[in-house]
Amino acid sequence: MTATLGILALLASLAWLAGIAWFLWFFRPPAVAAEGRVTLLLAVTGRTAGLPPLLAALARQTLRPRRLLVAVEAEDDPAFAQLRELEYLLPFPAEIVVAGRDDTRSQKATNMIAALARVDADDDALVLLDADILPQDHWLSWLATPALNGAADVVTGYRWHALDGAGPGRHLVAWLDRALALGPRALASGLVWGGSVAIGREALARMDLPATLARTFSTDGAISRRARALGLRVLTRRAVLLPTPPEGGDREALAFKRRQLQIVHLYVPRLWLALGIALHAEALALPLALLALAGDALAAGFVAAIAAVGALRAALHDRVTRAVGIEEGLAARAAQFALGLLAPLTAPAAAALFWTSARTRRIRWRHVEYQVAGPEQVRVIRRHRPGAAA
């Protein structure tokens, strides 16, 4: 039994390691930079510390956007006043759209639908982004180029957590999320991450995003499903990893990851199941550690090998962190190294976090609580003050 447990756990750890090594081996800055008129669409709620640096980063883009559409729920949302204060940071036009409320879909979907009404024939591409990213100067060019030159219909990237000042809960979330960012793309083929996605003009017309988002909980999930149904070419551009600074404490980080996993469970159940199998295989390191403590020499050997793989994963994660332009302090780097070295504890903790997403009937997203019976069966059951903590 020890050998079986050890082989399964070690293979799971090696699979994550292989994904990181593959990414680093093939990581290259894109050689082509297309020009075009790109409109940015940002749905936001609440006053956040990340908005000023985000707008400053958008102002530095090598591909200058045509304009920024920002959608908020209402004028009394703190985001509205903050955006008015910060408009001066942008060297291109910004328009704030007040969306109102609809209780049959997520508030983010309602915000986006309102902003989509302002998209016009002068846009060569539409780029959706989240408010918690801090994009590099070349981000927009790298993301939008394949949609502008016709190489792809939809282009998406992924987040990469920046961890200076983060607590243990956020470090655990980042450990899992970094593995997912570099994991086998075959499992997530055709999926988009709404925090950074470009849609070409023709694809945008075919997708009819207002109708696509009309009854959805997750905008990412709905866009992914619509793109697959239309047979659109969806490109995951591995070089587009977006620095995502920590905002909020451990509680907010864990709630964020739980919601993300709940969305995967709702919209791509086979991917959710595959992820669960992988995480639980790696979590077999815990019973191996217990056997090692009881004197099982073979178990101790497997635990040592798994810990060594975890430490190497942390070292390669650190290389990716620097490759995407994040310079983390010693404390953050040491915490990630410790999580890798303590794989017999880290892996079960990640598996436990996964199980918090098993129930999807009730989900809180920002200041709104939803009842979700299915991907397009959504009902708002309670609204809190915009900007209230989850």
N, C-alpha and C positions, 0 to 999 in steps of 0.2 A: 504493500500500500504506500509506503514511504516513497518508493521510486516513482509510482504513478503520480502522486501529488507533486513531487518535485519536478518531474518533467513538464507537467501541465503549467505549473506556476512559472517555471523558467522560460518556457516557450512563449507564454503571454508577455513576460517582461522583455524578451528578445524581440518580439514583434513590434512593440512600441519603440524600442531602440532602433530597429531597422528603418522605421518611418522617419525618424529624426536624421539618421545618417543619409538616407535617400534624399531628403530635402536639402541638406547641406552640400551634398555632392553636386546636385543639379541647380543650386541657387545661382541665378545669374540675373543682373539687371536687364530688363527688356531693351532690345536694340532699336526698336521702332517707336517713334513718338508722333502720333497723328494730331492734326489740328482740327478744331470744330467748335461749334457753339453748344456748350453743355450747361444745362440748368441743374442746380443742386436742389434737392428737396429734403428738408429736415423737419421731422415731427418731434416736438419737445414739450415737456411739462415741468413746472417747478423751477425755482431759482437754483442754479448749480454753479459750483466753482469752476467746472470744466468748460463752461461756455466761452469766457474770454479767450483762453488759449486756443480753443477750437477755431473761433473766428479769426484770430491772428494767424493761425496755420493756414486757413483757407485763403487769406490774403496773400500768402507767400507762394501759392501754387504756380508751378512752371507753366501749366496750362490754365490760363485765367478763365474762370467760369463766366458764362453770360450773365447769370444772376443767381440769387439764392431765394428760394421760397421756403418760408418757415411757417409751419402750421401749429397753432395752439388751440386749446379747447375753448377758451373764453378770455375776455379782456381782464378778468380778475385773476387769471392764472399768473403767478409770479413770473413766469417765463416771459410774458408779454412785456412787462415793464423792463425786465432785464435786457431784452432784445432791443427795445427802444434806446436804452442807455448805450448799447454797444455797437449800434449800426455804423458808427463813424470808423470802426476798425476795418471795414471792407472797402476795397477800391472798385467794387462793382455793385450794382443795385441789389437791394434786399427788400423783400415784400413779406409782411406778416399777414397770414391768412387766419381768420378766426373761424373755427370749424363748427362750433356748437356741439351738441350731444346726440347720440343715438344709442339706444339700449339693446340693439340686436347685433352688435359687433364690438370689437375692441376700440378704445378711444384712439389708439394709434391709427387704426384703419380709418376711422372717421376723419381724423386730422389729415391723413394722406389724401383721401378722396377729395376733400375741400381744396387742397393745394393742386391736385391734378387738373382741376378745372382751369388753372392758369397756364398749363403747358400748351404750347402752340406750335405751328408749323415751322417756326424759326429755330426750333430746338433740334439739333442733330442727335443728341443723346440726353437721357435723363439719368442722373446719379442720385441714388438714395443713400443717406448716411445717418448714423446715430450721433447723439450729442456727447457720448462718453469717449469718443476717439480723439487722438491727437495726431493727425496725419502728417507724414513727411512731406517735404516740398514737392516731390515727384509723384505723390499718391494719385492725384486725379489723372495725370497723363498716363501712368502705368495702368490704371483701372479702365479708363475710358477708351484708350487707343483701339483695342480689338473691336469694340462696338462702333467706333467711328469709321474704321477702315473696312468693316464687313467681315473680319475674321471670326467674329462670334456675335450672337444675338444678345446674350446676357452674360455679363462678366461679374464675378464676385471674388471677394477676398475673405479675410478672417481677422479676428482680433488677436493681439498678443499682449498679455497682461504685463504692465510695469508695476513693480512691487515695492519700491521704496516707501516705507511707512505703513505697509500692510500688516494685518494681524494674522494669526495662525489659520483662521477660517479662510481668509482670502488666499493665503498661500496654498492651502489644500485645493481650493477651486482652481487656482492658476496651474497647479501641477496637473490636474485632470484636463483642464482646457487646453494647455499647451500640448499635451499628448494628442488630443482630438484634432488640433490644428494641423499636426504633422502626420496624422494617421493615414492608413491606406485610403486613397481617394475613391477607390472602386465602391466602397461601402456608402459613401456620401455623394456619389455621382449624380449630377443634376440638381443638387440642393444649392440654394442661395442663402447667404447671410446678409440680412437687410441692413446691417451696419455699414456696408460698403458694397454697392451693386450698381453697375451701369447697364442701361438698356438702350439699344439702338433705336433709331426713329421707326423703322419698319416693324421691328418686334414690338415696340410700344403700341403701335396702332393695332396690331393683331391681338395683343394680350387684353386690351380693354380693361385696364387696371381698376377703374371705378366699379365695374361689374365683378371683377375678380375678388375685390376686397369687400364687397357689399355685406357679406354675412360671416366674415372670418374672425377668428380670434388672433391668429398669427399672420401678419403680413408676409413674413418670410415663407411660411408654409404654403400660403395661398399662391404666392408668386411661383414657388417651385412647382406646385401641382399644375398650374396653368401652363408653365413653360414646357413641362413634360407632355401634357395633353396636346400641345400644338407642335411638338417635335422640334422645338427651338434648340439651337446650339448654345449650351450653357458651359462657359469656361470658368473653372476655378483657377485663378491666377495665383499660383503659390507664392510668387514674389511679393504679392500685396498683403503683407501682414501689418495690421494697424496697431501702433502702440495705444494701449488703453490704461490710463492712469487709474489708481484706486480712488474710489469715491464712496464714502460710507464705510461702516465697520464690517466686522465679520458676519453679523446677522444679515445685513443687506447682501453681502457677497453670497452667502449660502442660499438665501431666498432667490437671488438672481439665477444661480446655477440650477436650483430645483425647477424654476420656471422654464429655463431653457430645455432641460431634460423632459419636462412635461410636454413641451411643444413637439419635441422629437417623437415622444410616445404617441401623441395625437395624430401627427401628420405623416410620420414615417415609422410605423410600428416595427417593421422588420429591422431597421437600423437600430432602434432602441433595444430590441432583443439581442442583436449581435453585440452591441456595446455591453449589455449586461453580462453576456457569456464571457467576453474578454475580461471584464473587470473582476468577475467572480473567479475566473481561472487564476488571475494574478493574486487574488485574495487568499488562495490556498497557501500562500507563504505564512499565514498566521498559524494554522495547525502544524505546519512544518516547524515553525519556531517553538511551538509547545512540545513537539516530539524531541526537538534538539535539547530543550531544557531538561527533558526526562532522560537524556543520555543517548539518544539515537544519533550515532555518528554520521550516517548517511543523510539524515535530515539536516544536521548541522552544516554539512557540505553544500547542500542545496541552498540553505539560507544564506550562506556566505556568498555563493554565486549570484543569487538574486539581489543581494545588497550591493555587490560589485556592479551589476548591470544598472541598478538604480542610481548609483553614484555617477556612472558614466552617462546615463541619461541626463542627469542634472548638469553635468559639464557641457554636454552638447546643447542642452536648452540654453545655457549661458552664452554659447557661441551664437545661437540664433538671435538671442536678445540683443547682442551687440551688432549683429548683421542688420537688424531692422532699425538701428539707430537709438537704442535705449542703453544708457549707461547706469547700471544699478550699483548701489553701494554694497559694501562688504556684508552688512547684516542681511539684506535681502538675498544675496547670492548664497550665503551660508545656510540660511533657512531652507532654500530649495535643495541644496546639497544634502542637508539632514533628512529631508523628506525622501530623497532618493535612497540614501543609506539605510533608512528605517523602513524599507519596503514592507516587511511583515506587519507593520502598523499602518502605513500609508495606504496600501492597497485595500485592506478591509474598510478603512475610513471612506475611501472613494466609492467602494461598493455600497456602503451604507447611504452615502449621499445619493447614489443612483436610485435606491429603493424609495427615497422620499418622493420620487416622480411617478411612482406606480399609480397613485390616485390623481386623476385629472378632472374630476367633476367640479371642483371649486379652485379657482386660481386667482390670486391677487397680483395685479400688475400696476405698479406705481400706486396711485391713490384710488384705484377702482377694483372692486371685487366682482368676479364673473362666475356664473354657472356655465360650464362647458360640457355639453352632452356629446359633442362631436366637432370636427373641424369647422363645420358651418352651422352649428347649433349652439349659439352663444346668447347669453342674456345677462345684462348688468343687474346685480342684486344689491350693490351698495356703492355709493360714492363718498369718498372722504374729501377733505380740503385738498386742492391741487398742491403738490409739493410735499404732502404728508408722507412720512416714512412708511415703507411696506411692513 
